[in-house]
Amino acid sequence: MKLRFSGNASGRSQPDPYIFKAEGKYYIYATGRDGVQIYRADSPFGEWEYLGIGLSEEGCHEYWAPCVVSEGGRYYMYYSSFPSDSADVHEQAVKVAVSDRPDGGFRFVKTMLPPFSIDPHVVRSGGDWYIFYSVNDYTAERQGTYIVVDKMTDMLTAEGHPVPVVRPTMDEEIFRRDRFEKGKHWHTIEGAFYLRVGDDHFCMYSGNCYENEYYFVGYAHARGKEDDLRKLHFEKYPDEHTYAPLLMRNAEESGTGHNSVLEEGGKYYIVYHGRDADAPAEGETRTARIREMRVENGKLLLV
């Protein structure tokens, strides 16, 4: 179902919604051309208000896929952007900003990773912090964007030894055929969200492109007591060659993907963007939506 946006939030789009609870309130951070958008609500099922742009940098545009965590009384935002005088999205690079509060005032601190790097998800595991993000591989048999994970030495720095987590393995993940070279199709695996339930580890991801028919949310699973997330062996569900989305287009909505997850009252909820089936073909019409999700026997199931 679509989240309810009121007042100055009505009519806005919320691509790549990241939901976060802090200080008794709920926040959604979303992609924006001129800066990271911030929304707030008293309940995820209540009315969301638009707080404005919570982060922007001079000379940059296209602020993609923010993620926010708290540590030591401060809030850290991880996102990507690239220079305003460029139209090459492959200049996107993961950055970090800091604020003393969750509702705005984020200040750019540093560029964490080189281009091309996008879609960070920063998580704590076993007392350490790890960062999932997407990079490009131009030499693989299935060229394209894929997900890696690295350990962080502090909240501002990645160790610099990322390991692959999820790679493209099927035609339904093709973003564009013959993109850079005839016969070489470009695949996309992005939008990582890591979730642990007991000894079950999940890396949720979006495959393909939100404008295409096969765009979807899938997941890879690993099992074990290991806290070092670089040592886990994630396997796509149900296998590398079967297209079996957790979430995909249906009669009511299309462009369903790039999710985050909220745990609330012992239940899990997937928050994602989508477009109404009758939405105009032109323009940015992705809005934030929510569905309940179950975790059973190492599998994710929508309710």
Disulfide bonds with the S-S distance in Angstrom:
none
